[in-house]
Amino acid sequence: MLSKKHLLGLEDVQKSDIELILKTAESFKEIMDRDVKKVPTLRGKSIVNLFYEPSTRTRTSFELAGKYLSADTINFTSSASSVRKGETLKDTAKTLEMMGVDAIVIRHSSSGAAKYLSRHVTASVINAGDGTHEHPTQALLDMLTVKEKKGTLSGLKVAIFGDILHSRVARSNIFGFTKMGSEVYVAGPSTLMPPNIEEMGAKPVKTIEEAIEGADVVMALRIQLERQQKGLFPTIREYAKFFGLNKDKLALAKPNAILLHPGPVNRGIELTSEVIDGSQSVINQQVKSGVAVRMAVLYHLIGGSRK
Amino acid sequence: MKKVLKGARVLDPSQKIDGIKDILIVDGHIADIKEEIEISGAEVIDLSGKIVTPGLIDIHAHFREPGYEYKEDIESGSMSAAAGGFTAVACMPNTNPPLDNSALIEYVDMAQAGAVAFSDDGKPVASSSLMRKAMVYAAMFDKVIIDHCEDPTLFEGGQINEGRVSTLLGLAGIPKAAEEIMVARDILLAKEMQTPVHIAHISTKGSVELLRWAKREGVRATCEVTPHHLTLTEEAVLGFDTNAKVNPPLRTQEDIDALLEGLKDGTIDAIATDHAPHHFDEKDLEFDKAAFGMVGLETALGVILTKVVEEKDIPINTVIEKMTIGPAKVLGLELGTLKIGVPADITVIDINKEWTVDKDKFFSKGRNTPFHGFKLKGKAVMTIVDGKVTYSEI
């Protein structure tokens, strides 16, 4: 069991809990390779995917994770629910809870929404991305992918580049990797770098080249193209030129460095097709790790009986 | 009707009085202040061990009437004020409809004379030209403009102070410059037009420095600070506590230190609550959907006496000045004094009374306070308006 009832972010998760989740996820991967991908571990448990933002991979990943463990999973999307009739998050959550759910997986556009929800329900809350705050299962799947490739999560140089300011993926990864003993370098357009990022344990540098130099792990973030209209960078072309990763820039990293991206990728903008499809890319393995990590999180949060 | 308030330490910064004295009230007015008043047939209230000050004035509160009576109304707001030791409150006009014509102001009936000042509080005037005209026009009637300083284009979508905590929580930041740009603008307009301007709820070190410069230059610029900006930092938001969501946002320790310095050296003229009651449902929401603001009337004095006077060693005379004659001068009103002949608006303070803030016991309809559970020392124990006791714990 984890030391906490909810998974709201990696900021307040202990290193030992991260290790436990990753270890469990590794063993769950085996289930995914079976012909019959089902174990009875969470039989009789119910999980609601409460998604207020569009998502394909995270929602599908959580849904399959629950199903592989024999839990009953229900998808709740805001476009086809009473949310459209003006129901508040609190009331929606209470309603779902009265139906007896054990875990609520929430994706929401407001930072802090998962924490807020956790104050109003007794079910376990799993944050599947809250605004620009955290996306802990993404960071866990990134760490699992890295651990499998590198054999360790300590002593690595991790480079994260792109729109750090608006990235919940970056925040969770900064907390996660620094907790496990790695160094996280961050780079992006100065307009998309949050203030005081060093106080979170990250090392901000001016160029992505500086971040990538000698890195073991290179992580690109998705740039939302509408940021350009807000004047945060002049053109998409210029963004791709200075903050996009191509083969030459990736060559600055260690020869055996791996490339991650949380998806979906803007091909030709933050990553060129040659690096996405290149030998260092582990973007597809990340997806598989995602299901395994979510199985592990669900198992540790709602498996067994809680006093 | 005669009343004698006996044996209290009378503290009236407007007359530089600080000593044990008796106060005689006759027909609702201050009739005498001296040692040992003995009058036959007068009601005697023994206040030995207490402090008596001119009635506290809040230059900045929201009573929400008309339009938002579910948040607060004049009755609940007035009770809240009385319980906090306030005898006069200037209500901001961001009501529905806004208090922008005399019929509505008469309806509110806050002061015989009508509006005491004009303000854009809650909706900053972006146009420098419009602000300049407003200042000049109001000055014609000897009224001051109270400006909520915030550049709306820099504020855009902001939730909390831009800095460490906004980065940590992934909440959109409000830069300090959003406030300071407007403070500088208003000071320059007031300087050029030689009109008064009052800057509401300053929150940053930069604003203090701008106002210090303005006063040195002889500009008729005044300003206020709230108890929460003097005592809480952005850290109060950690855990996504919407009760700490306020506009302007809670800043940093560096700003608090500068604000305290501004209180001491006279740069800051008034302490104002910015009492902003909201319904529970407007705060119990996702952080970015929750309303800005916190209630303050019932906690202001206790917070100031505990966290500013006791813990930061700012003299009690200074803070009482900023809560009495200070705001009265900003508004140009004959209030905030115990001068013989004025209406007997009086606050009685028990400086040693220890109490715990309990939002559920507020007279205000608003429960939105970041101070819930705070252990404070010092409280208003009696409030007197026009010689009549409006609140008493004695």
Interface residues (C-beta under 8 A of the other chain):
Chain A: E11 T88 L89 K90 H108 S110 S111 G112 A113 K115 Y116 D130 G131 T132 H133 E134 H166 R168 R171 P194 P195 N196 I197 E199 M200
Chain B: E162 G163 R164 S166 T167 L168 L169 G170 L171 A172 G173 G239 F240 D281 D284 L285 E286 F287 D288 K289
